[in-house]
């Protein structure tokens, strides 16, 4: 374990108790005053925390620089994405050495029958290339820059893009004439991500958020007119539902999607008459989720709908688009343990996405026979999904495949012949050899006897995991049915090459093992997420993979809640805990419906405002509420962002202040110009990850390896 260096005295936040009273429980929150983001005292405290953290970690500066250079040296900095065909153009993105952001480009097709993307060489000229948007120029003068929307009109003459230069995920839409290169007067501020052109290019469909940062309204903007004249297409007053909108791949319909954590609803508008009244696909029914995809079968418009109405792991049905609430034809019946995720429809066939045995899967689907054909891969662990398939009638589908040891690989699958054409594999410079690394799945037993999958990756030259205790980095999330799949990471090589084993605990609350896996880790079963992670850590220690002096845990956002919870439950198991934008003051947040996302979150966590049982249950696990006296906590680093709208900076700030009260070695690093995803720009992101890894290495005792 790395030794703790001496440092200036840690900042001590003043105790200014704010009373809270619910269900007869009287609480005085000493640090709630830190929520006043614009207060000079709060800013001063955050700056003091940053200065203290910098002083405490100053000795790691050379290591941070070394890790950054390792990431950089393994990355092909001047590179190009695989071109994607849309209409008569190939679209792709360039990255250039020394530049933070991508350059979005296009080049004309050689012929209408050209489906094989050109083999582009980084740094070389492309015949007919047009630069659509150089994000580096757009980002000039801004500490933060992110694109929230980017689309070219079907007639290829206009570009819409939306930018956020603060980090609060509120974007300004702009429109550029691609023939003249000039910006049009259209400018729409304070929009949500995902704006899109109508198929005829005359309109832009976009969404805006309410005061609680909930996307609640869909708007129709006519290009060339003032934003003040925009028309409301749809408004959802229920605070539990998010709203989004997009056109079907066929360009036949605009689909307006509404969703809470447990219920969804869709509305259709004919794309050739956006002034028409939206019509509901299936009226919302509490606890029923569904998504539809348009296809034309035997000359008739149909909708393929994936739903969970009396089908826990979802089933696939087909209905007439003209009468979606009419008879349902079951196409793929519910199969327990095989979680059907969705269907992507094309003119001649479709692609199914699903999960089985803890792994993502894809299958092609024939409309005529109704039978899927799985796209098989021969690795024990992997991640797969569709990528870059905007065309309605392609002869092939594009798939992205990778694993812990196999860099991300773009493959075009010719559906008629099952031929696979590898278009590109993520380059890894410096002589990377996938055979030098191993990956494996093991299983740990939870408190209730449930088997918890654990994915491992390591460098073989240090020996097989379990032969002797090794430094181990354990990652977890476990919420919202989100699955942590085994994907490749260049940055991770820096720890594997130092002898660190990287592991993922696929705890309940995630979606790795089907819908029941999620249901067993939410609401009044949320504690399973935390005890599963502890059970995995104990399994790894007891079976000789690592020991408590060489085990660091990491999680972000809701995974940060997991980190705070396990720090309270089993602090003796961990040498260090890295909590990134951590949701550690969950009860305070969920009690306040005026805060961003709170009402939407009630379906995930419960409503402690109305239900005393939920209140008591959450209070018993929320990390901030349960910091304990007389406990030796592991070293803790909490990383947050001032402008985060999802998990506000105040949560880790309060948590660290409370941890300091009980003598914990806790550090807070607050980015003053970033959002939930951290800093923007690839070099900044590499430096941020190098910072985190250097701290992990210091805790694990491999900083000098």
PAKOLSE-668550 format. One line per field, with one value per residue (C-alpha): x, y, z; residue in three letters. Coordinates in steps of 0.1 Angstrom, whole numbers, padded with zeros to 4 digits, always signed. Example, Ala and Ser with C-alpha at 12.3 -4.5 7.8 and 13.67 -1.06 7.14 Angstrom:
<sites>
east = [+0123/+0137] $
north = [-0045/-0011] $
up = [+0078/+0071] $
r = [Ala/Ser] $
</sites>
This chain:
<sites>
east = [+0000/+0014/+0024/+0004/+0026/+0024/+0003/-0012/-0042/-0074/-0101/-0129/-0163/-0182/-0211/-0243/-0271/-0301/-0332/-0350/-0382/-0399/-0421/-0413/-0375/-0358/-0324/-0299/-0277/-0245/-0233/-0264/-0253/-0227/-0255/-0254/-0234/-0230/-0221/-0186/-0180/-0190/-0167/-0139/-0144/-0143/-0111/-0096/-0105/-0088/-0057/-0055/-0060/-0033/-0009/-0016/-0011/+0017/+0042/+0022/+0027/+0055/+0035/+0004/+0026/+0040/+0006/-0006/+0023/+0016/-0020/-0008/+0020/-0004/-0030/-0029/-0035/-0040/-0067/-0100/-0132/-0147/-0168/-0206/-0228/-0258/-0273/-0246/-0219/-0195/-0194/-0164/-0144/-0108/-0086/-0054/-0023/-0023/-0060/-0086/-0116/-0127/-0131/-0163/-0161/-0177/-0166/-0188/-0195/-0178/-0211/-0246/-0237/-0207/-0212/-0176/-0163/-0130/-0099/-0088/-0053/-0049/-0033/-0038/-0061/-0095/-0108/-0138/-0136/-0157/-0151/-0185/-0175/-0141/-0149/-0115/-0124/-0158/-0142/-0118/-0120/-0140/-0127/-0155/-0170/-0195/-0217/-0253/-0267/-0251/-0270/-0270/-0303/-0314/-0308/-0273/-0274/-0276/-0260/-0275/-0253/-0258/-0230/-0226/-0197/-0204/-0210/-0247/-0260/-0280/-0272/-0275/-0286/-0271/-0276/-0250/-0255/-0231/-0230/-0219/-0204/-0223/-0243/-0280/-0297/-0314/-0302/-0321/-0307/-0313/-0322/-0316/-0294/-0307/-0322/-0329/-0339/-0373/-0368/-0375/-0350/-0375/-0379/-0359/-0374/-0359/-0367/-0363/-0362/-0381/-0367/-0359/-0338/-0364/-0369/-0406/-0415/-0410/-0408/-0410/-0388/-0391/-0356/-0352/-0377/-0372/-0371/-0399/-0422/-0415/-0446/-0451/-0455/-0459/-0457/-0457/-0468/-0461/-0428/-0420/-0415/-0387/-0396/-0376/-0382/-0367/-0376/-0378/-0350/-0376/-0384/-0421/-0428/-0417/-0417/-0423/-0410/-0420/-0404/-0401/-0380/-0409/-0434/-0432/-0454/-0449/-0468/-0465/-0467/-0466/-0433/-0449/-0474/-0458/-0487/-0509/-0521/-0498/-0515/-0506/-0491/-0501/-0516/-0493/-0499/-0481/-0451/-0453/-0423/-0422/-0405/-0416/-0397/-0413/-0411/-0429/-0438/-0458/-0465/-0480/-0467/-0462/-0446/-0424/-0428/-0406/-0425/-0428/-0465/-0467/-0433/-0405/-0376/-0397/-0412/-0415/-0449/-0460/-0490/-0504/-0491/-0526/-0541/-0513/-0538/-0554/-0544/-0508/-0490/-0464/-0431/-0407/-0423/-0410/-0380/-0371/-0334/-0330/-0335/-0347/-0334/-0346/-0351/-0336/-0357/-0344/-0362/-0354/-0346/-0340/-0314/-0322/-0303/-0306/-0286/-0280/-0257/-0244/-0233/-0247/-0259/-0270/-0290/-0303/-0340/-0359/-0393/-0407/-0396/-0397/-0365/-0334/-0298/-0274/-0241/-0216/-0182/-0156/-0144/-0154/-0162/-0171/-0193/-0212/-0237/-0248/-0230/-0234/-0264/-0285/-0295/-0329/-0319/-0283/-0270/-0250/-0251/-0223/-0213/-0189/-0172/-0146/-0135/-0111/-0083/-0096/-0095/-0128/-0134/-0158/-0173/-0197/-0218/-0233/-0267/-0274/-0241/-0230/-0197/-0178/-0157/-0135/-0133/-0111/-0097/-0088/-0050/-0029/+0007/+0038/+0034/+0003/-0002/-0037/-0022/-0002/-0034/-0061/-0097/-0121/-0154/-0156/-0186/-0190/-0218/-0240/-0254/-0286/-0268/-0272/-0242/-0227/-0206/-0172/-0152/-0114/-0086/-0048/-0014/-0003/+0034/+0025/+0009/-0027/-0051/-0055/-0020/-0009/-0025/-0021/-0030/-0066/-0089/-0126/-0152/-0190/-0222/-0254/-0283/-0309/-0305/-0272/-0247/-0209/-0197/-0161/-0148/-0112/-0094/-0060/-0058/-0063/-0031/-0012/-0025/-0024/+0012/+0021/+0007/-0028/-0057/-0089/-0122/-0159/-0185/-0217/-0239/-0277/-0293/-0276/-0289/-0263/-0284/-0319/-0347/-0350/-0313/-0323/-0355/-0335/-0313/-0337/-0363/-0365/-0341/-0313/-0292/-0284/-0263/-0240/-0238/-0232/-0202/-0189/-0194/-0174/-0146/-0146/-0145/-0115/-0097/-0106/-0096/-0062/-0068/-0058/-0058/-0074/-0041/-0041/-0077/-0091/-0128/-0141/-0176/-0192/-0225/-0249/-0218/-0204/-0234/-0222/-0187/-0200/-0222/-0195/-0171/-0196/-0205/-0170/-0143/-0118/-0120/-0105/-0072/-0088/-0121/-0124/-0158/-0165/-0194/-0208/-0245/-0237/-0263/-0291/-0318/-0315/-0317/-0346/-0365/-0365/-0387/-0374/-0340/-0330/-0342/-0357/-0393/-0381/-0358/-0387/-0394/-0358/-0353/-0388/-0405/-0393/-0415/-0447/-0435/-0420/-0407/-0388/-0375/-0362/-0347/-0328/-0317/-0302/-0279/-0273/-0235/-0236/-0262/-0242/-0206/-0196/-0175/-0147/-0142/-0109/-0120/-0099/-0083/-0110/-0108/-0141/-0141/-0169/-0178/-0192/-0217/-0229/-0267/-0272/-0252/-0246/-0211/-0227/-0231/-0194/-0186/-0209/-0197/-0160/-0167/-0185/-0158/-0132/-0152/-0145/-0109/-0111/-0083/-0107/-0099/-0122/-0113/-0139/-0136/-0147/-0156/-0171/-0202/-0214/-0190/-0160/-0138/-0141/-0114/-0095/-0062/-0080/-0098/-0066/-0051/-0081/-0079/-0041/-0048/-0072/-0050/-0019/-0039/-0050/-0014/-0003/-0028/-0020/+0017/+0026/+0033/+0070/+0066] $
north = [+0000/+0034/+0055/+0087/+0119/+0148/+0177/+0210/+0208/+0196/+0222/+0220/+0231/+0251/+0233/+0253/+0229/+0229/+0211/+0183/+0167/+0137/+0110/+0120/+0119/+0150/+0156/+0185/+0185/+0203/+0207/+0214/+0250/+0239/+0236/+0274/+0271/+0309/+0317/+0331/+0310/+0278/+0286/+0294/+0261/+0241/+0260/+0251/+0215/+0215/+0232/+0206/+0177/+0191/+0194/+0159/+0144/+0167/+0138/+0120/+0147/+0128/+0096/+0114/+0127/+0092/+0076/+0104/+0098/+0061/+0067/+0091/+0069/+0040/+0061/+0069/+0106/+0114/+0090/+0086/+0068/+0043/+0062/+0058/+0059/+0082/+0092/+0100/+0107/+0090/+0107/+0103/+0121/+0130/+0134/+0153/+0151/+0180/+0188/+0181/+0175/+0158/+0172/+0161/+0155/+0139/+0127/+0117/+0081/+0067/+0054/+0047/+0010/+0017/+0001/-0005/+0025/+0040/+0029/+0063/+0070/+0094/+0127/+0121/+0141/+0126/+0134/+0157/+0160/+0187/+0197/+0200/+0211/+0215/+0212/+0226/+0260/+0259/+0253/+0282/+0304/+0279/+0257/+0232/+0221/+0194/+0186/+0175/+0173/+0169/+0161/+0168/+0173/+0145/+0168/+0172/+0210/+0220/+0210/+0214/+0212/+0221/+0230/+0233/+0254/+0252/+0215/+0218/+0199/+0228/+0232/+0260/+0248/+0265/+0258/+0261/+0262/+0236/+0251/+0286/+0277/+0305/+0302/+0308/+0332/+0302/+0300/+0281/+0283/+0261/+0229/+0193/+0169/+0151/+0177/+0164/+0176/+0165/+0143/+0172/+0194/+0222/+0218/+0209/+0189/+0195/+0192/+0215/+0209/+0222/+0238/+0203/+0196/+0171/+0170/+0178/+0195/+0187/+0217/+0222/+0249/+0260/+0267/+0304/+0316/+0330/+0306/+0326/+0313/+0276/+0254/+0229/+0194/+0177/+0186/+0161/+0175/+0144/+0150/+0113/+0112/+0122/+0131/+0126/+0125/+0111/+0099/+0063/+0049/+0047/+0084/+0074/+0087/+0110/+0090/+0110/+0088/+0092/+0072/+0069/+0042/+0017/+0030/+0042/+0055/+0064/+0088/+0088/+0118/+0113/+0127/+0143/+0162/+0173/+0196/+0166/+0154/+0128/+0094/+0071/+0037/+0020/+0042/+0042/+0015/+0016/-0008/-0015/-0005/-0008/+0006/+0003/+0002/+0007/-0018/-0025/-0062/-0075/-0039/-0029/-0005/-0024/-0018/-0043/-0037/-0050/-0049/-0064/-0066/-0099/-0107/-0100/-0103/-0087/-0102/-0091/-0086/-0071/-0048/-0028/+0008/+0020/+0002/-0003/-0011/-0038/-0075/-0084/-0111/-0126/-0129/-0139/-0151/-0142/-0164/-0161/-0153/-0139/-0102/-0088/-0052/-0040/-0043/-0022/-0025/-0021/-0025/-0062/-0075/-0064/-0068/-0080/-0070/-0090/-0104/-0140/-0154/-0120/-0110/-0087/-0105/-0096/-0116/-0109/-0113/-0124/-0109/-0137/-0166/-0147/-0165/-0149/-0160/-0151/-0134/-0156/-0147/-0170/-0151/-0160/-0123/-0096/-0067/-0062/-0038/-0022/+0010/+0035/+0021/+0051/+0037/+0022/-0004/-0015/-0049/-0051/-0041/-0025/-0041/-0029/-0057/-0058/-0073/-0067/-0079/-0073/-0036/-0022/-0037/-0024/-0052/-0050/-0082/-0090/-0103/-0125/-0144/-0139/-0126/-0105/-0076/-0061/-0024/-0013/-0023/+0003/+0008/+0004/+0016/+0002/-0034/-0044/-0082/-0094/-0128/-0112/-0106/-0130/-0125/-0148/-0149/-0162/-0163/-0151/-0160/-0132/-0132/-0149/-0175/-0157/-0162/-0129/-0128/-0112/-0104/-0103/-0091/-0093/-0094/-0130/-0123/-0116/-0150/-0163/-0146/-0166/-0180/-0154/-0121/-0093/-0056/-0055/-0027/-0036/-0016/-0016/+0003/-0016/+0007/+0016/-0018/-0005/-0032/-0029/-0049/-0061/-0034/-0026/+0004/+0018/+0036/+0003/-0011/+0012/-0007/-0042/-0037/-0028/-0061/-0049/-0071/-0053/-0067/-0058/-0069/-0074/-0067/-0067/-0034/-0037/-0055/-0081/-0111/-0100/-0079/-0098/-0089/-0053/-0057/-0074/-0043/-0014/+0002/-0018/-0044/-0018/-0031/-0062/-0040/-0031/-0065/-0081/-0059/-0067/-0104/-0101/-0083/-0110/-0137/-0122/-0118/-0152/-0170/-0154/-0130/-0101/-0089/-0060/-0040/-0042/-0038/-0005/+0000/+0024/+0036/+0066/+0084/+0058/+0036/+0063/+0056/+0020/+0032/+0052/+0024/-0003/+0021/+0022/-0015/-0031/-0005/-0031/-0048/-0019/+0000/+0028/+0039/+0062/+0077/+0097/+0122/+0101/+0100/+0099/+0122/+0103/+0108/+0146/+0147/+0123/+0142/+0174/+0173/+0207/+0193/+0180/+0145/+0138/+0130/+0108/+0089/+0079/+0048/+0037/+0045/+0049/+0081/+0089/+0120/+0099/+0065/+0062/+0027/+0041/+0069/+0046/+0022/+0049/+0066/+0032/+0030/+0066/+0071/+0106/+0096/+0066/+0077/+0061/+0071/+0049/+0033/+0032/+0041/+0033/+0062/+0080/+0102/+0119/+0135/+0159/+0188/+0221/+0223/+0187/+0187/+0150/+0145/+0179/+0187/+0193/+0156/+0146/+0179/+0171/+0135/+0144/+0170/+0144/+0118/+0143/+0146/+0110/+0111/+0096/+0103/+0117/+0140/+0161/+0171/+0195/+0205/+0241/+0240/+0206/+0185/+0150/+0134/+0153/+0175/+0179/+0173/+0140/+0152/+0167/+0134/+0115/+0137/+0133/+0095/+0096/+0116/+0090/+0061/+0077/+0079/+0042/+0031/+0051/+0033/-0001/+0004/+0001/+0038/+0030/-0002] $
up = [+0000/-0009/+0020/+0029/+0025/+0049/+0037/+0049/+0072/+0055/+0049/+0075/+0063/+0089/+0106/+0098/+0106/+0083/+0098/+0080/+0092/+0075/+0089/+0125/+0119/+0129/+0112/+0113/+0082/+0091/+0055/+0034/+0031/+0006/-0020/-0026/-0057/-0063/-0027/-0023/+0008/-0011/-0040/-0015/+0002/-0031/-0041/-0007/-0012/-0047/-0033/-0005/-0029/-0052/-0023/-0010/-0045/-0057/-0054/-0081/-0107/-0125/-0124/-0138/-0167/-0173/-0175/-0198/-0221/-0220/-0231/-0258/-0271/-0276/-0294/-0331/-0326/-0363/-0373/-0391/-0383/-0407/-0432/-0429/-0460/-0460/-0493/-0518/-0493/-0469/-0435/-0412/-0385/-0384/-0354/-0357/-0334/-0309/-0314/-0287/-0308/-0340/-0374/-0391/-0428/-0458/-0493/-0523/-0532/-0562/-0575/-0563/-0559/-0537/-0503/-0495/-0476/-0489/-0471/-0458/-0446/-0416/-0427/-0464/-0487/-0496/-0531/-0528/-0491/-0474/-0438/-0422/-0387/-0371/-0334/-0325/-0341/-0325/-0291/-0293/-0263/-0242/-0214/-0221/-0254/-0263/-0292/-0284/-0319/-0353/-0385/-0422/-0440/-0464/-0494/-0480/-0482/-0445/-0413/-0378/-0347/-0311/-0286/-0249/-0237/-0199/-0191/-0180/-0210/-0223/-0260/-0286/-0321/-0351/-0389/-0416/-0453/-0467/-0502/-0491/-0457/-0440/-0408/-0412/-0388/-0370/-0334/-0307/-0272/-0242/-0260/-0250/-0270/-0301/-0325/-0360/-0394/-0409/-0440/-0463/-0445/-0440/-0402/-0371/-0343/-0309/-0272/-0243/-0205/-0176/-0144/-0130/-0162/-0175/-0213/-0214/-0247/-0284/-0307/-0345/-0359/-0396/-0409/-0417/-0391/-0356/-0327/-0311/-0338/-0331/-0326/-0297/-0311/-0278/-0241/-0212/-0179/-0158/-0140/-0141/-0178/-0201/-0237/-0269/-0306/-0338/-0373/-0382/-0404/-0432/-0428/-0426/-0391/-0364/-0332/-0299/-0271/-0234/-0206/-0169/-0152/-0155/-0181/-0217/-0244/-0280/-0304/-0342/-0366/-0403/-0415/-0446/-0424/-0392/-0386/-0381/-0347/-0330/-0324/-0296/-0304/-0271/-0243/-0212/-0187/-0154/-0154/-0191/-0213/-0251/-0282/-0318/-0351/-0385/-0413/-0446/-0449/-0479/-0489/-0455/-0429/-0397/-0363/-0346/-0308/-0281/-0248/-0213/-0209/-0189/-0203/-0178/-0202/-0231/-0262/-0298/-0315/-0348/-0353/-0382/-0382/-0391/-0361/-0335/-0307/-0328/-0329/-0319/-0337/-0314/-0334/-0307/-0275/-0240/-0231/-0194/-0189/-0224/-0222/-0255/-0257/-0291/-0328/-0356/-0388/-0423/-0456/-0462/-0427/-0391/-0364/-0328/-0297/-0266/-0236/-0226/-0200/-0190/-0225/-0252/-0284/-0320/-0345/-0380/-0384/-0415/-0419/-0440/-0417/-0384/-0373/-0359/-0368/-0340/-0350/-0331/-0317/-0302/-0272/-0237/-0229/-0254/-0261/-0294/-0309/-0341/-0352/-0380/-0399/-0411/-0445/-0450/-0476/-0472/-0482/-0450/-0413/-0394/-0361/-0334/-0315/-0288/-0255/-0227/-0249/-0284/-0295/-0308/-0343/-0369/-0390/-0420/-0422/-0456/-0445/-0476/-0474/-0437/-0451/-0425/-0438/-0411/-0418/-0390/-0356/-0331/-0335/-0304/-0309/-0293/-0303/-0285/-0284/-0273/-0265/-0237/-0218/-0204/-0196/-0176/-0158/-0122/-0099/-0063/-0039/-0025/+0010/-0002/-0023/-0057/-0080/-0090/-0122/-0121/-0152/-0149/-0172/-0165/-0181/-0183/-0176/-0139/-0136/-0135/-0111/-0079/-0080/-0055/-0043/-0068/-0068/-0080/-0093/-0088/-0107/-0102/-0111/-0105/-0113/-0140/-0157/-0171/-0180/-0176/-0206/-0212/-0235/-0245/-0230/-0239/-0206/-0188/-0203/-0180/-0149/-0165/-0175/-0138/-0127/-0116/-0122/-0134/-0124/-0129/-0104/-0123/-0093/-0091/-0102/-0135/-0165/-0172/-0162/-0174/-0160/-0127/-0121/-0123/-0102/-0074/-0071/-0069/-0046/-0014/-0028/-0034/-0006/-0028/-0050/-0021/-0005/-0039/-0044/-0009/-0016/-0048/-0029/-0002/-0028/-0045/-0012/+0002/-0031/-0033/-0062/-0040/-0004/+0014/+0014/-0024/-0034/-0048/-0057/-0083/-0094/-0109/-0106/-0092/-0090/-0067/-0044/-0045/-0035/-0006/+0006/+0006/+0024/+0053/+0051/+0048/+0050/+0061/+0026/+0007/+0006/-0014/-0030/-0061/-0063/-0096/-0096/-0068/-0058/-0021/-0007/-0023/+0004/+0004/-0033/-0037/-0010/-0030/-0061/-0072/-0079/-0114/-0121/-0086/-0095/-0124/-0099/-0076/-0098/-0093/-0056/-0042/-0030/+0005/+0007/+0007/+0019/+0054/+0046/+0016/+0037/+0065/+0039/+0020/+0052/+0063/+0032/+0019/+0023/+0037/+0063/+0074/+0079/+0111/+0141/+0152/+0118/+0099/+0064/+0033/+0015/-0006/-0036/-0047/-0082/-0092/-0115/-0105/-0134/-0132/-0136/-0129/-0096/-0081/-0067/-0033/-0027/-0026/-0010/+0019/+0020/+0022/+0049/+0070/+0064/+0077/+0109/+0117/+0107/+0072/+0047/+0021/-0008/-0030/-0066/-0082/-0118/-0120/-0157/-0165/-0164/-0155/-0180/-0167/-0188/-0225/-0251/-0255/-0241/-0211/-0207/-0208/-0182/-0160/-0162/-0157/-0125/-0112/-0122/-0105/-0073/-0076/-0083/-0052/-0030/-0045/-0041/-0078/-0083/-0087/-0107] $
r = [Unk/Unk/Unk/Unk/Unk/Unk/Unk/Unk/Unk/Unk/Unk/Unk/Unk/Unk/Unk/Unk/Unk/Unk/Unk/Unk/Unk/Unk/Unk/Unk/Unk/Unk/Unk/Unk/Unk/Unk/Unk/Unk/Unk/Unk/Unk/Unk/Unk/Unk/Unk/Unk/Unk/Unk/Unk/Unk/Unk/Unk/Unk/Unk/Unk/Unk/Unk/Unk/Unk/Unk/Unk/Unk/Unk/Unk/Unk/Unk/Unk/Unk/Unk/Unk/Unk/Unk/Unk/Unk/Unk/Unk/Unk/Unk/Unk/Unk/Unk/Unk/Unk/Unk/Unk/Unk/Unk/Unk/Unk/Unk/Unk/Unk/Unk/Unk/Unk/Unk/Unk/Unk/Unk/Unk/Unk/Unk/Unk/Unk/Unk/Unk/Unk/Unk/Unk/Unk/Unk/Unk/Unk/Unk/Unk/Unk/Unk/Unk/Unk/Unk/Unk/Unk/Unk/Unk/Unk/Unk/Unk/Unk/Unk/Unk/Unk/Unk/Unk/Unk/Unk/Unk/Unk/Unk/Unk/Unk/Unk/Unk/Unk/Unk/Unk/Unk/Unk/Unk/Unk/Unk/Unk/Unk/Unk/Unk/Unk/Unk/Unk/Unk/Unk/Unk/Unk/Unk/Unk/Unk/Unk/Unk/Unk/Unk/Unk/Unk/Unk/Unk/Unk/Unk/Unk/Unk/Unk/Unk/Unk/Unk/Unk/Unk/Unk/Unk/Unk/Unk/Unk/Unk/Unk/Unk/Unk/Unk/Unk/Unk/Unk/Unk/Unk/Unk/Unk/Unk/Unk/Unk/Unk/Unk/Unk/Unk/Unk/Unk/Unk/Unk/Unk/Unk/Unk/Unk/Unk/Unk/Unk/Unk/Unk/Unk/Unk/Unk/Unk/Unk/Unk/Unk/Unk/Unk/Unk/Unk/Unk/Unk/Unk/Unk/Unk/Unk/Unk/Unk/Unk/Unk/Unk/Unk/Unk/Unk/Unk/Unk/Unk/Unk/Unk/Unk/Unk/Unk/Unk/Unk/Unk/Unk/Unk/Unk/Unk/Unk/Unk/Unk/Unk/Unk/Unk/Unk/Unk/Unk/Unk/Unk/Unk/Unk/Unk/Unk/Unk/Unk/Unk/Unk/Unk/Unk/Unk/Unk/Unk/Unk/Unk/Unk/Unk/Unk/Unk/Unk/Unk/Unk/Unk/Unk/Unk/Unk/Unk/Unk/Unk/Unk/Unk/Unk/Unk/Unk/Unk/Unk/Unk/Unk/Unk/Unk/Unk/Unk/Unk/Unk/Unk/Unk/Unk/Unk/Unk/Unk/Unk/Unk/Unk/Unk/Unk/Unk/Unk/Unk/Unk/Unk/Unk/Unk/Unk/Unk/Unk/Unk/Unk/Unk/Unk/Unk/Unk/Unk/Unk/Unk/Unk/Unk/Unk/Unk/Unk/Unk/Unk/Unk/Unk/Unk/Unk/Unk/Unk/Unk/Unk/Unk/Unk/Unk/Unk/Unk/Unk/Unk/Unk/Unk/Unk/Unk/Unk/Unk/Unk/Unk/Unk/Unk/Unk/Unk/Unk/Unk/Unk/Unk/Unk/Unk/Unk/Unk/Unk/Unk/Unk/Unk/Unk/Unk/Unk/Unk/Unk/Unk/Unk/Unk/Unk/Unk/Unk/Unk/Unk/Unk/Unk/Unk/Unk/Unk/Unk/Unk/Unk/Unk/Unk/Unk/Unk/Unk/Unk/Unk/Unk/Unk/Unk/Unk/Unk/Unk/Unk/Unk/Unk/Unk/Unk/Unk/Unk/Unk/Unk/Unk/Unk/Unk/Unk/Unk/Unk/Unk/Unk/Unk/Unk/Unk/Unk/Unk/Unk/Unk/Unk/Unk/Unk/Unk/Unk/Unk/Unk/Unk/Unk/Unk/Unk/Unk/Unk/Unk/Unk/Unk/Unk/Unk/Unk/Unk/Unk/Unk/Unk/Unk/Unk/Unk/Unk/Unk/Unk/Unk/Unk/Unk/Unk/Unk/Unk/Unk/Unk/Unk/Unk/Unk/Unk/Unk/Unk/Unk/Unk/Unk/Unk/Unk/Unk/Unk/Unk/Unk/Unk/Unk/Unk/Unk/Unk/Unk/Unk/Unk/Unk/Unk/Unk/Unk/Unk/Unk/Unk/Unk/Unk/Unk/Unk/Unk/Unk/Unk/Unk/Unk/Unk/Unk/Unk/Unk/Unk/Unk/Unk/Unk/Unk/Unk/Unk/Unk/Unk/Unk/Unk/Unk/Unk/Unk/Unk/Unk/Unk/Unk/Unk/Unk/Unk/Unk/Unk/Unk/Unk/Unk/Unk/Unk/Unk/Unk/Unk/Unk/Unk/Unk/Unk/Unk/Unk/Unk/Unk/Unk/Unk/Unk/Unk/Unk/Unk/Unk/Unk/Unk/Unk/Unk/Unk/Unk/Unk/Unk/Unk/Unk/Unk/Unk/Unk/Unk/Unk/Unk/Unk/Unk/Unk/Unk/Unk/Unk/Unk/Unk/Unk/Unk/Unk/Unk/Unk/Unk/Unk/Unk/Unk/Unk/Unk/Unk/Unk/Unk/Unk/Unk/Unk/Unk/Unk/Unk/Unk/Unk/Unk/Unk/Unk/Unk/Unk/Unk/Unk/Unk/Unk/Unk/Unk/Unk/Unk/Unk/Unk/Unk/Unk/Unk/Unk/Unk/Unk/Unk/Unk/Unk/Unk/Unk/Unk/Unk/Unk/Unk/Unk/Unk/Unk/Unk/Unk/Unk/Unk/Unk/Unk/Unk/Unk/Unk/Unk/Unk/Unk/Unk/Unk/Unk/Unk/Unk/Unk/Unk/Unk/Unk/Unk/Unk/Unk/Unk/Unk/Unk/Unk/Unk/Unk/Unk/Unk/Unk/Unk/Unk/Unk/Unk/Unk/Unk/Unk/Unk/Unk/Unk/Unk/Unk/Unk/Unk/Unk/Unk/Unk/Unk/Unk/Unk/Unk/Unk/Unk/Unk/Unk] $
</sites>
